[in-house]
Amino acid sequence: MSSEVRFLFEGGEERVFGMDDMAPMAADVARWWLDDQFVRLDCEPLRPTGKVLIADKAICIARAAGLARFSDMHWGSEFARAVHGALSRPRVVIDVAAMTVSY
């Protein structure tokens, strides 16, 4: 089974990153990368408690970045590597419109 990270946007737009040919990102580095992007993109916690799960960060970052940010393939690849490394799952689907993460 191949590994991939898929980002789904409204209107059926999607960005898919195959992880089999990319160097893995260590879990601690991946969490740092996601934390950094969460702050840079001025994301807000989804939960009223303020607790931010890794999956929530991924959704918020993808939503704040939008399709436009994914035109930078380096950034998109790094984001996919960070999601893959932080969640440690072979296949991750982030549906921005539905605000869900599935494995």
N, C-alpha and C positions, 0 to 999 in steps of 0.2 A: 504494500500500500504506500503510495507516495504521500509526502507531507506538503501541505499548502496552507496559506492564509488567504482568505477571500473576504473582500470588503464589498458589501452591497449598498448601493445608494438608491435614492428615489428615481423613478423613471427607468428602472431596470439597468442602470449603469453599474458596472462592477470592475473591480481591480483584483486580479488574482496573482499571487506570488508563490511559485513553486519553491519549496524550501530544500529540496534534495540537493540542489547544486550550489546552495549558499552556505557559507561558513556559519556554524551555530553561534548564537550569542549566549554567553553564560547568564544564568538566571539573575545573579546580582547586578550585572551590567545592564541586563534587559530592564529590570525594575528601575534602575537609575535613569535609563534613557526615557522610559515612560514618565517617570516623575518630572524630569526636566521638560519634556514636551507639554505635559499637563500644565505646568506653570507658564512656560513660554507662550502657549496658545490661550492663556487666561481662562482655562476651563473651570467650571464650577462643579462641586460634588452633586451627584444625582440624588443621593439620599438625604432626607432632612436631618439625620443624625450627624452628617458630615463625614461619615466613614466612607472611604473610597476603596473599593475592591479593584484588583488588577483589571478584571473584565470591564468594570465601570470606566476606568481610565482609558482603556482601549476604545470604548464607544465614544467617550467625550472627545478624545483626541481626533478620531476619525470624523466626527461631526464638526468640530471646530476647523479642522484642516479642509474639509470638503474635497470635491474632485479636483479643484484647482491645484491644491498642494501635491496631489498624487502625480501631477504632470512632471514633477521632479522625481525621476525614477530612483535616484540615489536615496532621497528621503523616504519614498515609498518602500523601498527594499529594506532600509534600516528599521522602519516602523514594523514591517512584517517580521523581520528577524527578532525584534524586541518582543512582539506579541507571542511569537512562537517560543522564544526562550523563557519568558516570564510565566506563561501558562503551561508549558511543558506538555503540549498536546500535539499529536501529529497533524491534525486537521482542525482549523479554527475558522468559523464563519462569523464575521461581524456585520450584522444587518443594522446599518445606521438609521434607516427609516423606522424600523420596528424597535430600535434600541435594545437589541438582543445580541448575545454571544452564544454560539452553539459549537459543539465539538463533534 
